[in-house]
Amino acid sequence: NYDRVLIGQEEALESGAFVARAASTTAGWYNPAGLALVSRSIIGASATGYELDLVDLGQIRTSSGTVTLAQLPSYFGAVLGGDVIPSDRWRIGFSATKPTSWSAAVNGATVQGSQVNYSSRVGISTLVPTISAAWAALPSLRFGAGIGLAITSISQTQVLSMRSAPLLGEAAILRTADGTGTEWGGQGTFGLQWDLTGHLTVGASLRTPTFPIIRTGSLSFQDIETVNSPSGPATL
């Protein structure tokens, strides 16, 4: 579900079919060749919308976390135009795109009549700062290229505690798991726009696979079990 909601209001309404028409700050994401159509320096930003998640666990009750409100993909971009760059053929742009941002949490989940408690928090996000450049070989032919750094972070924390009923003996379990990870990867983008006629423009965009630069992560797991037997308590 990487591109389930697209960047930009008009671009999202057209399902991302904007490669040949990109001509503003979002060109850094859809087609860097479109930067050449910007005459003066501009700055733009967009937040397509917000997502409301409702978690229904049936008979499992939770103290909080069943409702989550998260911002959908956001974008910020700037283009240096003719008032900064003394050329009608070259344009330079910078953008920071957040195509993925999702998180969910369940706190204090319990089942009535049992001594079980469970909590979980997970999240994943991606941020892609990019610098792009465009060159107009002809008034009707434009080329563009960009290099970006995709920073993806993921985290997950889970806590489970259980205790047996008194009639079955004294036993308790506590398990915790905590994991995080971050990857920095490089990504290249290339674009082309060609105005065949005054009413027909052809566009093409190529985005390379992300190549890893830095990977970091950690995972910790703890399991404690206590059982009261005739010889005394035992802990594992």
C-alpha positions as CSV (number, residue, x, y, z in Angstrom):
1,N,0.0,0.0,0.0
2,Y,2.9,2.4,-0.7
3,D,1.0,4.6,-3.1
4,R,-2.6,4.1,-2.0
5,V,-3.0,7.8,-1.5
6,L,-1.0,10.1,-3.9
7,I,0.8,13.4,-3.4
8,G,-1.1,16.6,-4.3
9,Q,-4.7,17.4,-4.5
10,E,-5.2,17.5,-8.3
11,E,-2.6,14.8,-8.9
12,A,-4.4,12.5,-6.5
13,L,-7.8,13.1,-8.1
14,E,-6.3,12.1,-11.4
15,S,-4.7,8.9,-10.0
16,G,-1.2,10.2,-10.5
17,A,-1.6,10.6,-14.3
18,F,0.3,13.8,-14.2
19,V,3.7,12.9,-15.6
20,A,3.3,14.9,-18.8
21,R,1.5,17.8,-17.1
22,A,3.8,18.3,-14.1
23,A,4.8,22.0,-14.1
24,S,5.0,23.1,-10.5
25,T,6.6,22.2,-7.2
26,T,5.2,18.6,-7.4
27,A,7.3,18.0,-10.5
28,G,10.1,17.0,-8.2
29,W,8.1,13.9,-7.3
30,Y,6.2,13.1,-10.6
31,N,8.5,14.3,-13.3
32,P,11.6,16.5,-12.7
33,A,11.5,17.7,-16.4
34,G,8.4,19.8,-15.5
35,L,10.5,22.1,-13.4
36,A,11.7,23.7,-16.6
37,L,8.2,25.2,-17.1
38,V,8.4,27.2,-13.9
39,S,9.2,30.9,-14.8
40,R,9.6,32.4,-11.3
41,S,10.7,30.9,-8.0
42,I,7.8,29.3,-6.1
43,I,7.2,27.4,-2.9
44,G,4.3,24.8,-2.4
45,A,3.1,22.4,0.1
46,S,0.2,19.9,0.3
47,A,-1.4,17.5,2.8
48,T,-3.8,15.4,0.9
49,G,-6.0,14.5,3.9
50,Y,-6.3,12.6,7.1
51,E,-7.2,9.0,7.9
52,L,-9.4,7.8,10.7
53,D,-8.8,4.3,11.9
54,L,-11.3,2.4,14.1
55,V,-10.1,-0.8,15.7
56,D,-12.8,-3.3,16.7
57,L,-11.6,-6.2,18.8
58,G,-15.0,-7.8,19.5
59,Q,-15.2,-9.0,23.1
60,I,-11.8,-7.7,23.8
61,R,-11.9,-4.4,25.7
62,T,-9.2,-1.7,25.5
63,S,-8.5,1.3,27.7
64,S,-7.4,3.4,24.7
65,G,-6.0,3.2,21.2
66,T,-9.1,2.1,19.3
67,V,-9.3,5.4,17.4
68,T,-6.3,6.8,15.5
69,L,-6.2,10.0,13.4
70,A,-3.2,10.2,11.1
71,Q,-2.1,12.6,8.4
72,L,-2.0,11.1,4.9
73,P,1.0,11.8,2.5
74,S,2.4,15.3,2.8
75,Y,4.7,17.3,0.4
76,F,6.8,20.4,0.5
77,G,8.7,21.7,-2.5
78,A,10.5,24.8,-3.9
79,V,11.8,25.7,-7.3
80,L,14.4,28.3,-8.2
81,G,13.1,30.3,-11.2
82,G,14.4,32.9,-13.6
83,D,14.5,35.6,-10.9
84,V,17.3,33.6,-9.1
85,I,18.9,31.5,-11.9
86,P,20.1,33.7,-14.8
87,S,19.0,31.2,-17.4
88,D,15.8,30.3,-19.3
89,R,16.8,26.7,-19.7
90,W,17.9,25.6,-16.3
91,R,15.8,25.1,-13.1
92,I,16.6,23.6,-9.7
93,G,14.1,22.3,-7.2
94,F,14.1,20.8,-3.7
95,S,11.3,18.7,-2.2
96,A,10.6,16.7,0.9
97,T,7.9,14.0,0.5
98,K,6.3,11.8,3.1
99,P,4.4,9.2,1.0
100,T,3.9,6.8,4.0
101,S,2.8,7.6,7.5
102,W,0.9,5.0,9.5
103,S,0.6,4.1,13.2
104,A,-1.8,2.1,15.4
105,A,-1.9,1.3,19.1
106,V,-3.9,-0.9,21.5
107,N,-3.5,-0.2,25.2
108,G,-4.7,-2.4,28.0
109,A,-6.6,-5.0,26.0
110,T,-8.5,-7.4,28.3
111,V,-11.1,-10.1,28.0
112,Q,-13.9,-10.1,30.6
113,G,-13.4,-12.8,33.2
114,S,-9.7,-13.4,32.4
115,Q,-6.5,-12.1,33.8
116,V,-4.9,-11.2,30.5
117,N,-3.6,-7.8,29.5
118,Y,-2.1,-6.9,26.1
119,S,-0.7,-3.7,24.7
120,S,0.7,-3.1,21.2
121,R,2.1,0.0,19.4
122,V,3.3,-0.1,15.8
123,G,4.3,2.5,13.2
124,I,6.0,3.0,9.9
125,S,6.9,6.2,8.0
126,T,9.0,7.2,5.0
127,L,10.5,10.6,4.3
128,V,12.2,11.4,0.9
129,P,14.1,14.6,0.6
130,T,15.1,15.2,-3.0
131,I,17.0,17.7,-5.1
132,S,16.2,17.9,-8.8
133,A,17.3,19.8,-11.9
134,A,15.7,20.4,-15.3
135,W,17.1,21.5,-18.6
136,A,15.0,22.7,-21.6
137,A,16.9,21.6,-24.7
138,L,14.2,23.2,-26.8
139,P,11.1,25.2,-25.9
140,S,9.2,22.0,-26.6
141,L,11.6,19.4,-25.2
142,R,12.6,19.2,-21.5
143,F,14.8,16.8,-19.5
144,G,15.0,16.4,-15.8
145,A,16.8,14.3,-13.1
146,G,16.8,14.1,-9.4
147,I,18.5,12.3,-6.5
148,G,16.7,11.6,-3.3
149,L,17.3,10.0,0.1
150,A,14.5,7.6,1.2
151,I,14.5,7.3,5.0
152,T,12.1,4.6,6.2
153,S,11.5,3.9,9.9
154,I,9.5,1.2,11.6
155,S,8.8,0.5,15.3
156,Q,6.8,-2.1,17.2
157,T,6.3,-2.6,21.0
158,Q,4.2,-5.4,22.5
159,V,3.5,-6.3,26.1
160,L,1.6,-9.4,27.2
161,S,0.9,-10.4,30.8
162,M,-1.2,-13.4,32.0
163,R,-2.1,-14.8,35.4
164,S,-3.9,-18.1,36.0
165,A,-7.0,-18.5,38.1
166,P,-6.4,-19.1,41.8
167,L,-8.0,-22.6,41.7
168,L,-5.5,-23.7,39.0
169,G,-2.5,-22.7,41.0
170,E,-0.4,-19.5,41.0
171,A,1.2,-18.9,37.6
172,A,2.1,-15.7,35.8
173,I,3.7,-14.8,32.5
174,L,5.2,-11.5,31.3
175,R,6.4,-11.2,27.8
176,T,7.7,-8.0,26.1
177,A,9.1,-7.4,22.6
178,D,10.5,-4.1,21.4
179,G,11.9,-3.6,17.9
180,T,12.9,-0.6,15.8
181,G,14.6,-0.2,12.4
182,T,15.7,2.5,10.1
183,E,17.0,2.4,6.5
184,W,18.5,5.2,4.5
185,G,18.5,4.5,0.8
186,G,19.4,6.4,-2.4
187,Q,16.9,6.8,-5.2
188,G,17.3,8.4,-8.7
189,T,14.6,9.9,-10.8
190,F,14.7,10.8,-14.5
191,G,12.0,12.5,-16.6
192,L,11.2,13.7,-20.1
193,Q,8.5,16.0,-21.5
194,W,7.9,16.7,-25.2
195,D,5.3,19.0,-26.6
196,L,4.4,17.3,-29.9
197,T,1.7,19.9,-30.7
198,G,0.0,22.7,-28.9
199,H,-2.6,20.2,-27.6
200,L,-0.5,17.0,-27.2
201,T,2.4,16.5,-24.7
202,V,4.2,13.3,-24.1
203,G,5.9,12.6,-20.8
204,A,8.0,9.8,-19.3
205,S,9.4,9.2,-15.8
206,L,11.7,6.6,-14.5
207,R,12.4,6.0,-10.8
208,T,15.3,3.6,-9.9
209,P,15.0,1.0,-7.2
210,T,16.3,2.2,-3.8
211,F,19.9,1.2,-3.1
212,P,20.7,0.8,0.6
213,I,23.2,3.2,2.3
214,I,22.7,2.7,6.0
215,R,20.7,0.2,7.9
216,T,20.2,0.1,11.7
217,G,17.9,-1.8,13.9
218,S,17.4,-3.4,17.3
219,L,15.2,-6.1,18.8
220,S,14.8,-7.0,22.5
221,F,12.6,-9.8,23.8
222,Q,12.0,-10.8,27.4
223,D,10.0,-13.7,28.8
224,I,9.4,-14.2,32.5
225,E,7.3,-17.1,33.8
226,T,6.6,-17.7,37.5
227,V,5.0,-20.9,38.9
228,N,4.3,-21.6,42.6
229,S,4.8,-25.3,43.2
230,P,4.9,-27.3,46.6
231,S,8.7,-26.8,46.6
232,G,8.4,-23.0,46.2
233,P,8.3,-20.4,43.5
234,A,10.2,-21.0,40.3
235,T,11.1,-18.3,37.7
236,L,12.2,-18.9,34.1
